[in-house]
């Protein structure tokens, strides 16, 4: 690809959204501390922005430095204009200039639509007994971790009235709560609130060895990847699993990002890290085999040697 073609691609990426961050990794899985810092600043100010993972495209990684005449990553663009890197963004945050530029405090936040089941409402009412002025505060972090608390609402909170109860959100949590569903599940010692958020980014799913066997037996379409060493594969392997070699890695680079990927190793640790990496590369249906081939040997196929 020529220099002009790379520069044209970068221009289109910058024009694709009002706020565009060229970074290492993705918004939800930064691959360096400076990128993580800038994402944290932006996450606290605006609900949505576009990130471009320069690690996934060497041409963009080198080209953006020339395009911006700036030697480091990350690089932030707002409204098509280059703003700067990590240090400048931190300075602008401290001075308040960044919030003004992003319009972080502009406009009203529309209260999100919530689904609260009757069982969850009953538990909230029980928790609120004697707390006449309190609300149920729901905090949703930029990484979509959900926290519930009983406390008074703050000025500027977004309030949702439902089932005779008040649910309070800070501005950013409110934008992340659209379509939120809260249930209470009775499961003995494991009873608790179950929160489903359709806005949450894809995460690595945990697949049991029984689920994996079912998918293999059914002939489901997915790529099963064994990230263990060649020496380990000589000892034991799951039929149908692909070795994580150069050929497999080259194929992964060409696959549609909706292709289901399932990773396994000996006990599940290495495959979890591999799964998280490919999730950061844009794949959206990524699973890790819980317990790895050792669990497969114990629960599915005892003919597979343990080691």
SEVEXRO-694725 format. One record per residue (C-alpha): residue number from 1; y, z, x; residue in three letters. Coordinates in nm, 2 decimals, m for minus. Example, Ala and Ser with C-alpha at 12.3 -4.5 7.8 and 13.67 -1.06 7.14 Angstrom:
2
<paba: 1, y: m0.45, z: 0.78, x: 1.23, mardo: ALA> .
<paba: 2, y: m0.11, z: 0.71, x: 1.37, mardo: SER> .
//
This chain:
307
<paba: 1, y: 0.00, z: 0.00, x: 0.00, mardo: UNK> .
<paba: 2, y: 0.34, z: m0.10, x: 0.14, mardo: UNK> .
<paba: 3, y: 0.63, z: 0.14, x: 0.19, mardo: UNK> .
<paba: 4, y: 0.82, z: m0.03, x: m0.09, mardo: UNK> .
<paba: 5, y: 0.53, z: 0.02, x: m0.33, mardo: UNK> .
<paba: 6, y: 0.50, z: 0.39, x: m0.24, mardo: UNK> .
<paba: 7, y: 0.87, z: 0.44, x: m0.29, mardo: UNK> .
<paba: 8, y: 0.85, z: 0.26, x: m0.63, mardo: UNK> .
<paba: 9, y: 0.57, z: 0.50, x: m0.73, mardo: UNK> .
<paba: 10, y: 0.77, z: 0.80, x: m0.63, mardo: UNK> .
<paba: 11, y: 1.07, z: 0.68, x: m0.83, mardo: UNK> .
<paba: 12, y: 0.85, z: 0.64, x: m1.14, mardo: UNK> .
<paba: 13, y: 0.71, z: 0.99, x: m1.09, mardo: UNK> .
<paba: 14, y: 1.06, z: 1.14, x: m1.06, mardo: UNK> .
<paba: 15, y: 1.17, z: 0.95, x: m1.38, mardo: UNK> .
<paba: 16, y: 0.86, z: 1.08, x: m1.57, mardo: UNK> .
<paba: 17, y: 1.01, z: 1.42, x: m1.66, mardo: UNK> .
<paba: 18, y: 1.34, z: 1.60, x: m1.63, mardo: UNK> .
<paba: 19, y: 1.19, z: 1.86, x: m1.39, mardo: UNK> .
<paba: 20, y: 0.94, z: 1.73, x: m1.13, mardo: UNK> .
<paba: 21, y: 0.80, z: 1.93, x: m0.85, mardo: UNK> .
<paba: 22, y: 0.62, z: 1.77, x: m0.55, mardo: UNK> .
<paba: 23, y: 0.39, z: 2.04, x: m0.42, mardo: UNK> .
<paba: 24, y: 0.06, z: 2.13, x: m0.26, mardo: UNK> .
<paba: 25, y: m0.19, z: 2.18, x: m0.54, mardo: UNK> .
<paba: 26, y: m0.11, z: 2.21, x: m0.91, mardo: UNK> .
<paba: 27, y: 0.11, z: 2.44, x: m1.12, mardo: UNK> .
<paba: 28, y: m0.18, z: 2.66, x: m1.20, mardo: UNK> .
<paba: 29, y: m0.36, z: 2.64, x: m0.87, mardo: UNK> .
<paba: 30, y: m0.10, z: 2.61, x: m0.59, mardo: UNK> .
<paba: 31, y: m0.25, z: 2.54, x: m0.24, mardo: UNK> .
<paba: 32, y: 0.03, z: 2.70, x: m0.03, mardo: UNK> .
<paba: 33, y: 0.25, z: 3.00, x: m0.05, mardo: UNK> .
<paba: 34, y: 0.58, z: 2.80, x: m0.07, mardo: UNK> .
<paba: 35, y: 0.45, z: 2.59, x: m0.36, mardo: UNK> .
<paba: 36, y: 0.33, z: 2.91, x: m0.53, mardo: UNK> .
<paba: 37, y: 0.67, z: 3.07, x: m0.49, mardo: UNK> .
<paba: 38, y: 0.86, z: 2.78, x: m0.65, mardo: UNK> .
<paba: 39, y: 0.61, z: 2.75, x: m0.93, mardo: UNK> .
<paba: 40, y: 0.66, z: 3.13, x: m1.00, mardo: UNK> .
<paba: 41, y: 1.04, z: 3.08, x: m1.02, mardo: UNK> .
<paba: 42, y: 1.01, z: 2.78, x: m1.25, mardo: UNK> .
<paba: 43, y: 0.74, z: 2.94, x: m1.47, mardo: UNK> .
<paba: 44, y: 0.98, z: 3.23, x: m1.53, mardo: UNK> .
<paba: 45, y: 1.26, z: 3.00, x: m1.64, mardo: UNK> .
<paba: 46, y: 1.12, z: 2.70, x: m1.83, mardo: UNK> .
<paba: 47, y: 0.80, z: 2.64, x: m2.03, mardo: UNK> .
<paba: 48, y: 0.71, z: 2.30, x: m1.91, mardo: UNK> .
<paba: 49, y: 0.76, z: 2.08, x: m1.60, mardo: UNK> .
<paba: 50, y: 0.57, z: 1.81, x: m1.41, mardo: UNK> .
<paba: 51, y: 0.40, z: 1.88, x: m1.08, mardo: UNK> .
<paba: 52, y: 0.27, z: 1.61, x: m0.84, mardo: UNK> .
<paba: 53, y: m0.01, z: 1.72, x: m0.60, mardo: UNK> .
<paba: 54, y: 0.07, z: 1.56, x: m0.27, mardo: UNK> .
<paba: 55, y: m0.26, z: 1.67, x: m0.12, mardo: UNK> .
<paba: 56, y: m0.44, z: 1.43, x: m0.36, mardo: UNK> .
<paba: 57, y: m0.24, z: 1.13, x: m0.23, mardo: UNK> .
<paba: 58, y: m0.16, z: 1.10, x: 0.14, mardo: UNK> .
<paba: 59, y: 0.08, z: 0.81, x: 0.07, mardo: UNK> .
<paba: 60, y: 0.29, z: 1.02, x: m0.16, mardo: UNK> .
<paba: 61, y: 0.27, z: 1.32, x: 0.07, mardo: UNK> .
<paba: 62, y: 0.43, z: 1.12, x: 0.36, mardo: UNK> .
<paba: 63, y: 0.64, z: 0.90, x: 0.13, mardo: UNK> .
<paba: 64, y: 0.83, z: 1.18, x: m0.05, mardo: UNK> .
<paba: 65, y: 0.95, z: 1.32, x: 0.28, mardo: UNK> .
<paba: 66, y: 1.11, z: 0.98, x: 0.36, mardo: UNK> .
<paba: 67, y: 1.23, z: 0.93, x: 0.01, mardo: UNK> .
<paba: 68, y: 1.42, z: 1.26, x: 0.00, mardo: UNK> .
<paba: 69, y: 1.50, z: 1.27, x: 0.37, mardo: UNK> .
<paba: 70, y: 1.35, z: 1.62, x: 0.36, mardo: UNK> .
<paba: 71, y: 1.07, z: 1.72, x: 0.60, mardo: UNK> .
<paba: 72, y: 0.88, z: 1.99, x: 0.40, mardo: UNK> .
<paba: 73, y: 0.69, z: 2.04, x: 0.08, mardo: UNK> .
<paba: 74, y: 0.75, z: 2.15, x: m0.20, mardo: UNK> .
<paba: 75, y: 1.04, z: 1.94, x: m0.32, mardo: UNK> .
<paba: 76, y: 1.21, z: 1.98, x: m0.66, mardo: UNK> .
<paba: 77, y: 1.39, z: 1.71, x: m0.86, mardo: UNK> .
<paba: 78, y: 1.59, z: 1.79, x: m1.18, mardo: UNK> .
<paba: 79, y: 1.73, z: 1.50, x: m1.38, mardo: UNK> .
<paba: 80, y: 1.63, z: 1.26, x: m1.11, mardo: UNK> .
<paba: 81, y: 1.83, z: 1.44, x: m0.85, mardo: UNK> .
<paba: 82, y: 1.68, z: 1.60, x: m0.54, mardo: UNK> .
<paba: 83, y: 1.75, z: 1.98, x: m0.54, mardo: UNK> .
<paba: 84, y: 1.57, z: 2.11, x: m0.24, mardo: UNK> .
<paba: 85, y: 1.28, z: 2.30, x: m0.10, mardo: UNK> .
<paba: 86, y: 1.15, z: 2.66, x: m0.13, mardo: UNK> .
<paba: 87, y: 1.44, z: 2.83, x: 0.05, mardo: UNK> .
<paba: 88, y: 1.71, z: 2.65, x: m0.15, mardo: UNK> .
<paba: 89, y: 1.53, z: 2.72, x: m0.48, mardo: UNK> .
<paba: 90, y: 1.51, z: 3.09, x: m0.40, mardo: UNK> .
<paba: 91, y: 1.88, z: 3.10, x: m0.31, mardo: UNK> .
<paba: 92, y: 1.97, z: 2.91, x: m0.63, mardo: UNK> .
<paba: 93, y: 1.76, z: 3.15, x: m0.83, mardo: UNK> .
<paba: 94, y: 1.94, z: 3.45, x: m0.68, mardo: UNK> .
<paba: 95, y: 2.29, z: 3.31, x: m0.75, mardo: UNK> .
<paba: 96, y: 2.20, z: 3.21, x: m1.11, mardo: UNK> .
<paba: 97, y: 2.27, z: 2.84, x: m1.03, mardo: UNK> .
<paba: 98, y: 1.91, z: 2.74, x: m1.09, mardo: UNK> .
<paba: 99, y: 1.90, z: 2.89, x: m1.43, mardo: UNK> .
<paba: 100, y: 2.22, z: 2.71, x: m1.53, mardo: UNK> .
<paba: 101, y: 2.08, z: 2.38, x: m1.39, mardo: UNK> .
<paba: 102, y: 1.76, z: 2.41, x: m1.58, mardo: UNK> .
<paba: 103, y: 1.92, z: 2.53, x: m1.90, mardo: UNK> .
<paba: 104, y: 1.69, z: 2.83, x: m1.89, mardo: UNK> .
<paba: 105, y: 1.90, z: 3.03, x: m2.14, mardo: UNK> .
<paba: 106, y: 2.00, z: 2.75, x: m2.37, mardo: UNK> .
<paba: 107, y: 1.90, z: 2.73, x: m2.73, mardo: UNK> .
<paba: 108, y: 1.70, z: 2.93, x: m2.97, mardo: UNK> .
<paba: 109, y: 1.32, z: 2.97, x: m2.93, mardo: UNK> .
<paba: 110, y: 1.13, z: 2.89, x: m3.25, mardo: UNK> .
<paba: 111, y: 0.89, z: 3.17, x: m3.34, mardo: UNK> .
<paba: 112, y: 0.53, z: 3.06, x: m3.27, mardo: UNK> .
<paba: 113, y: 0.27, z: 3.01, x: m3.54, mardo: UNK> .
<paba: 114, y: 0.00, z: 3.27, x: m3.50, mardo: UNK> .
<paba: 115, y: m0.34, z: 3.32, x: m3.65, mardo: UNK> .
<paba: 116, y: m0.43, z: 3.69, x: m3.67, mardo: UNK> .
<paba: 117, y: m0.76, z: 3.77, x: m3.84, mardo: UNK> .
<paba: 118, y: m0.80, z: 4.05, x: m4.09, mardo: UNK> .
<paba: 119, y: m1.02, z: 4.25, x: m3.84, mardo: UNK> .
<paba: 120, y: m0.75, z: 4.22, x: m3.57, mardo: UNK> .
<paba: 121, y: m0.47, z: 4.32, x: m3.82, mardo: UNK> .
<paba: 122, y: m0.67, z: 4.63, x: m3.92, mardo: UNK> .
<paba: 123, y: m0.70, z: 4.74, x: m3.56, mardo: UNK> .
<paba: 124, y: m0.33, z: 4.68, x: m3.50, mardo: UNK> .
<paba: 125, y: m0.24, z: 4.89, x: m3.81, mardo: UNK> .
<paba: 126, y: m0.46, z: 5.17, x: m3.68, mardo: UNK> .
<paba: 127, y: m0.29, z: 5.16, x: m3.34, mardo: UNK> .
<paba: 128, y: 0.06, z: 5.16, x: m3.50, mardo: UNK> .
<paba: 129, y: 0.00, z: 5.47, x: m3.71, mardo: UNK> .
<paba: 130, y: 0.30, z: 5.71, x: m3.66, mardo: UNK> .
<paba: 131, y: 0.49, z: 5.43, x: m3.47, mardo: UNK> .
<paba: 132, y: 0.72, z: 5.32, x: m3.76, mardo: UNK> .
<paba: 133, y: 0.97, z: 5.12, x: m3.54, mardo: UNK> .
<paba: 134, y: 0.72, z: 4.98, x: m3.29, mardo: UNK> .
<paba: 135, y: 0.59, z: 4.63, x: m3.26, mardo: UNK> .
<paba: 136, y: 0.29, z: 4.47, x: m3.10, mardo: UNK> .
<paba: 137, y: 0.42, z: 4.31, x: m2.78, mardo: UNK> .
<paba: 138, y: 0.23, z: 4.01, x: m2.66, mardo: UNK> .
<paba: 139, y: 0.30, z: 3.90, x: m2.30, mardo: UNK> .
<paba: 140, y: 0.16, z: 3.57, x: m2.18, mardo: UNK> .
<paba: 141, y: 0.19, z: 3.51, x: m1.81, mardo: UNK> .
<paba: 142, y: 0.25, z: 3.17, x: m1.65, mardo: UNK> .
<paba: 143, y: m0.12, z: 3.17, x: m1.57, mardo: UNK> .
<paba: 144, y: m0.20, z: 3.25, x: m1.93, mardo: UNK> .
<paba: 145, y: m0.32, z: 3.60, x: m1.89, mardo: UNK> .
<paba: 146, y: m0.26, z: 3.79, x: m2.22, mardo: UNK> .
<paba: 147, y: m0.14, z: 4.15, x: m2.24, mardo: UNK> .
<paba: 148, y: m0.10, z: 4.36, x: m2.56, mardo: UNK> .
<paba: 149, y: 0.11, z: 4.67, x: m2.59, mardo: UNK> .
<paba: 150, y: 0.27, z: 4.89, x: m2.86, mardo: UNK> .
<paba: 151, y: 0.64, z: 4.93, x: m2.80, mardo: UNK> .
<paba: 152, y: 0.98, z: 4.88, x: m2.95, mardo: UNK> .
<paba: 153, y: 1.12, z: 4.53, x: m2.96, mardo: UNK> .
<paba: 154, y: 1.39, z: 4.44, x: m2.71, mardo: UNK> .
<paba: 155, y: 1.72, z: 4.25, x: m2.78, mardo: UNK> .
<paba: 156, y: 1.65, z: 3.88, x: m2.74, mardo: UNK> .
<paba: 157, y: 1.28, z: 3.91, x: m2.83, mardo: UNK> .
<paba: 158, y: 1.13, z: 3.65, x: m3.05, mardo: UNK> .
<paba: 159, y: 0.98, z: 3.83, x: m3.35, mardo: UNK> .
<paba: 160, y: 0.69, z: 3.71, x: m3.58, mardo: UNK> .
<paba: 161, y: 0.62, z: 3.90, x: m3.90, mardo: UNK> .
<paba: 162, y: 0.26, z: 3.87, x: m4.01, mardo: UNK> .
<paba: 163, y: 0.04, z: 4.09, x: m4.23, mardo: UNK> .
<paba: 164, y: 0.32, z: 4.34, x: m4.26, mardo: UNK> .
<paba: 165, y: 0.33, z: 4.39, x: m3.88, mardo: UNK> .
<paba: 166, y: 0.58, z: 4.27, x: m3.62, mardo: UNK> .
<paba: 167, y: 0.47, z: 4.08, x: m3.31, mardo: UNK> .
<paba: 168, y: 0.73, z: 4.07, x: m3.03, mardo: UNK> .
<paba: 169, y: 0.75, z: 3.80, x: m2.75, mardo: UNK> .
<paba: 170, y: 0.98, z: 3.75, x: m2.46, mardo: UNK> .
<paba: 171, y: 1.12, z: 3.39, x: m2.46, mardo: UNK> .
<paba: 172, y: 0.87, z: 3.24, x: m2.22, mardo: UNK> .
<paba: 173, y: 0.58, z: 3.41, x: m2.38, mardo: UNK> .
<paba: 174, y: 0.69, z: 3.28, x: m2.72, mardo: UNK> .
<paba: 175, y: 0.68, z: 2.92, x: m2.59, mardo: UNK> .
<paba: 176, y: 0.33, z: 2.98, x: m2.46, mardo: UNK> .
<paba: 177, y: 0.20, z: 3.13, x: m2.78, mardo: UNK> .
<paba: 178, y: 0.21, z: 2.83, x: m3.02, mardo: UNK> .
<paba: 179, y: m0.12, z: 2.82, x: m3.21, mardo: UNK> .
<paba: 180, y: m0.23, z: 3.16, x: m3.06, mardo: UNK> .
<paba: 181, y: m0.53, z: 3.31, x: m3.24, mardo: UNK> .
<paba: 182, y: m0.62, z: 3.68, x: m3.22, mardo: UNK> .
<paba: 183, y: m0.95, z: 3.82, x: m3.35, mardo: UNK> .
<paba: 184, y: m1.12, z: 4.16, x: m3.31, mardo: UNK> .
<paba: 185, y: m1.49, z: 4.13, x: m3.22, mardo: UNK> .
<paba: 186, y: m1.73, z: 4.42, x: m3.29, mardo: UNK> .
<paba: 187, y: m1.99, z: 4.43, x: m3.01, mardo: UNK> .
<paba: 188, y: m2.07, z: 4.80, x: m2.94, mardo: UNK> .
<paba: 189, y: m1.92, z: 4.90, x: m2.61, mardo: UNK> .
<paba: 190, y: m1.80, z: 4.55, x: m2.56, mardo: UNK> .
<paba: 191, y: m1.58, z: 4.55, x: m2.87, mardo: UNK> .
<paba: 192, y: m1.23, z: 4.42, x: m2.83, mardo: UNK> .
<paba: 193, y: m0.96, z: 4.17, x: m2.90, mardo: UNK> .
<paba: 194, y: m1.05, z: 3.80, x: m2.85, mardo: UNK> .
<paba: 195, y: m0.75, z: 3.58, x: m2.78, mardo: UNK> .
<paba: 196, y: m0.77, z: 3.20, x: m2.79, mardo: UNK> .
<paba: 197, y: m0.47, z: 3.00, x: m2.67, mardo: UNK> .
<paba: 198, y: m0.47, z: 2.62, x: m2.71, mardo: UNK> .
<paba: 199, y: m0.19, z: 2.60, x: m2.45, mardo: UNK> .
<paba: 200, y: m0.39, z: 2.75, x: m2.17, mardo: UNK> .
<paba: 201, y: m0.47, z: 2.51, x: m1.88, mardo: UNK> .
<paba: 202, y: m0.83, z: 2.42, x: m1.81, mardo: UNK> .
<paba: 203, y: m1.04, z: 2.68, x: m1.63, mardo: UNK> .
<paba: 204, y: m1.38, z: 2.68, x: m1.46, mardo: UNK> .
<paba: 205, y: m1.64, z: 2.74, x: m1.72, mardo: UNK> .
<paba: 206, y: m1.94, z: 2.96, x: m1.64, mardo: UNK> .
<paba: 207, y: m2.27, z: 2.80, x: m1.73, mardo: UNK> .
<paba: 208, y: m2.60, z: 2.99, x: m1.74, mardo: UNK> .
<paba: 209, y: m2.91, z: 2.84, x: m1.59, mardo: UNK> .
<paba: 210, y: m3.06, z: 2.82, x: m1.94, mardo: UNK> .
<paba: 211, y: m2.76, z: 2.62, x: m2.06, mardo: UNK> .
<paba: 212, y: m2.80, z: 2.39, x: m1.76, mardo: UNK> .
<paba: 213, y: m3.17, z: 2.33, x: m1.83, mardo: UNK> .
<paba: 214, y: m3.08, z: 2.25, x: m2.19, mardo: UNK> .
<paba: 215, y: m2.83, z: 1.99, x: m2.08, mardo: UNK> .
<paba: 216, y: m3.07, z: 1.84, x: m1.83, mardo: UNK> .
<paba: 217, y: m3.35, z: 1.82, x: m2.09, mardo: UNK> .
<paba: 218, y: m3.12, z: 1.67, x: m2.35, mardo: UNK> .
<paba: 219, y: m3.00, z: 1.40, x: m2.11, mardo: UNK> .
<paba: 220, y: m2.64, z: 1.50, x: m2.14, mardo: UNK> .
<paba: 221, y: m2.40, z: 1.30, x: m1.92, mardo: UNK> .
<paba: 222, y: m2.26, z: 1.51, x: m1.64, mardo: UNK> .
<paba: 223, y: m2.26, z: 1.52, x: m1.26, mardo: UNK> .
<paba: 224, y: m2.46, z: 1.81, x: m1.11, mardo: UNK> .
<paba: 225, y: m2.35, z: 1.88, x: m0.76, mardo: UNK> .
<paba: 226, y: m2.53, z: 2.11, x: m0.51, mardo: UNK> .
<paba: 227, y: m2.28, z: 2.24, x: m0.25, mardo: UNK> .
<paba: 228, y: m2.54, z: 2.42, x: m0.03, mardo: UNK> .
<paba: 229, y: m2.62, z: 2.31, x: 0.32, mardo: UNK> .
<paba: 230, y: m2.89, z: 2.04, x: 0.39, mardo: UNK> .
<paba: 231, y: m3.11, z: 2.31, x: 0.54, mardo: UNK> .
<paba: 232, y: m3.10, z: 2.50, x: 0.21, mardo: UNK> .
<paba: 233, y: m3.18, z: 2.19, x: 0.01, mardo: UNK> .
<paba: 234, y: m3.49, z: 2.15, x: 0.22, mardo: UNK> .
<paba: 235, y: m3.61, z: 2.49, x: 0.11, mardo: UNK> .
<paba: 236, y: m3.53, z: 2.45, x: m0.27, mardo: UNK> .
<paba: 237, y: m3.35, z: 2.22, x: m0.50, mardo: UNK> .
<paba: 238, y: m3.29, z: 2.15, x: m0.87, mardo: UNK> .
<paba: 239, y: m3.41, z: 1.81, x: m0.97, mardo: UNK> .
<paba: 240, y: m3.12, z: 1.58, x: m1.05, mardo: UNK> .
<paba: 241, y: m2.87, z: 1.77, x: m0.84, mardo: UNK> .
<paba: 242, y: m2.66, z: 1.56, x: m0.60, mardo: UNK> .
<paba: 243, y: m2.59, z: 1.68, x: m0.25, mardo: UNK> .
<paba: 244, y: m2.23, z: 1.74, x: m0.18, mardo: UNK> .
<paba: 245, y: m2.21, z: 1.48, x: 0.10, mardo: UNK> .
<paba: 246, y: m1.96, z: 1.22, x: 0.21, mardo: UNK> .
<paba: 247, y: m2.10, z: 0.97, x: m0.05, mardo: UNK> .
<paba: 248, y: m2.06, z: 1.21, x: m0.34, mardo: UNK> .
<paba: 249, y: m1.71, z: 1.32, x: m0.23, mardo: UNK> .
<paba: 250, y: m1.61, z: 0.95, x: m0.21, mardo: UNK> .
<paba: 251, y: m1.75, z: 0.89, x: m0.56, mardo: UNK> .
<paba: 252, y: m1.56, z: 1.20, x: m0.70, mardo: UNK> .
<paba: 253, y: m1.24, z: 1.05, x: m0.57, mardo: UNK> .
<paba: 254, y: m1.29, z: 0.74, x: m0.80, mardo: UNK> .
<paba: 255, y: m1.41, z: 0.92, x: m1.11, mardo: UNK> .
<paba: 256, y: m1.22, z: 0.95, x: m1.44, mardo: UNK> .
<paba: 257, y: m1.08, z: 1.31, x: m1.44, mardo: UNK> .
<paba: 258, y: m1.25, z: 1.37, x: m1.78, mardo: UNK> .
<paba: 259, y: m1.60, z: 1.33, x: m1.62, mardo: UNK> .
<paba: 260, y: m1.79, z: 1.66, x: m1.67, mardo: UNK> .
<paba: 261, y: m1.88, z: 1.82, x: m1.33, mardo: UNK> .
<paba: 262, y: m2.12, z: 2.11, x: m1.28, mardo: UNK> .
<paba: 263, y: m2.15, z: 2.28, x: m0.94, mardo: UNK> .
<paba: 264, y: m2.42, z: 2.51, x: m0.81, mardo: UNK> .
<paba: 265, y: m2.51, z: 2.69, x: m0.48, mardo: UNK> .
<paba: 266, y: m2.74, z: 2.98, x: m0.39, mardo: UNK> .
<paba: 267, y: m2.58, z: 3.25, x: m0.59, mardo: UNK> .
<paba: 268, y: m2.26, z: 3.10, x: m0.74, mardo: UNK> .
<paba: 269, y: m1.99, z: 3.19, x: m0.49, mardo: UNK> .
<paba: 270, y: m1.95, z: 2.87, x: m0.30, mardo: UNK> .
<paba: 271, y: m1.99, z: 2.66, x: m0.61, mardo: UNK> .
<paba: 272, y: m1.71, z: 2.86, x: m0.78, mardo: UNK> .
<paba: 273, y: m1.47, z: 2.77, x: m0.50, mardo: UNK> .
<paba: 274, y: m1.57, z: 2.41, x: m0.51, mardo: UNK> .
<paba: 275, y: m1.53, z: 2.40, x: m0.89, mardo: UNK> .
<paba: 276, y: m1.18, z: 2.56, x: m0.86, mardo: UNK> .
<paba: 277, y: m1.08, z: 2.30, x: m0.60, mardo: UNK> .
<paba: 278, y: m1.18, z: 2.00, x: m0.82, mardo: UNK> .
<paba: 279, y: m1.01, z: 2.16, x: m1.12, mardo: UNK> .
<paba: 280, y: m0.69, z: 2.16, x: m0.90, mardo: UNK> .
<paba: 281, y: m0.75, z: 1.79, x: m0.84, mardo: UNK> .
<paba: 282, y: m0.71, z: 1.71, x: m1.21, mardo: UNK> .
<paba: 283, y: m1.07, z: 1.73, x: m1.34, mardo: UNK> .
<paba: 284, y: m1.06, z: 1.91, x: m1.68, mardo: UNK> .
<paba: 285, y: m1.43, z: 1.97, x: m1.76, mardo: UNK> .
<paba: 286, y: m1.56, z: 2.17, x: m1.46, mardo: UNK> .
<paba: 287, y: m1.85, z: 2.43, x: m1.47, mardo: UNK> .
<paba: 288, y: m2.01, z: 2.67, x: m1.22, mardo: UNK> .
<paba: 289, y: m2.37, z: 2.76, x: m1.25, mardo: UNK> .
<paba: 290, y: m2.38, z: 3.14, x: m1.28, mardo: UNK> .
<paba: 291, y: m2.63, z: 3.29, x: m1.04, mardo: UNK> .
<paba: 292, y: m2.70, z: 2.96, x: m0.87, mardo: UNK> .
<paba: 293, y: m3.04, z: 2.83, x: m0.78, mardo: UNK> .
<paba: 294, y: m3.16, z: 3.18, x: m0.73, mardo: UNK> .
<paba: 295, y: m3.11, z: 3.25, x: m1.10, mardo: UNK> .
<paba: 296, y: m3.28, z: 2.91, x: m1.17, mardo: UNK> .
<paba: 297, y: m3.59, z: 3.02, x: m0.98, mardo: UNK> .
<paba: 298, y: m3.61, z: 3.36, x: m1.16, mardo: UNK> .
<paba: 299, y: m3.53, z: 3.24, x: m1.51, mardo: UNK> .
<paba: 300, y: m3.61, z: 2.87, x: m1.55, mardo: UNK> .
<paba: 301, y: m3.85, z: 2.74, x: m1.28, mardo: UNK> .
<paba: 302, y: m4.05, z: 2.99, x: m1.07, mardo: UNK> .
<paba: 303, y: m4.20, z: 2.69, x: m0.88, mardo: UNK> .
<paba: 304, y: m3.86, z: 2.66, x: m0.70, mardo: UNK> .
<paba: 305, y: m3.88, z: 2.88, x: m0.39, mardo: UNK> .
<paba: 306, y: m3.65, z: 3.18, x: m0.35, mardo: UNK> .
<paba: 307, y: m3.49, z: 3.25, x: m0.02, mardo: UNK> .
//
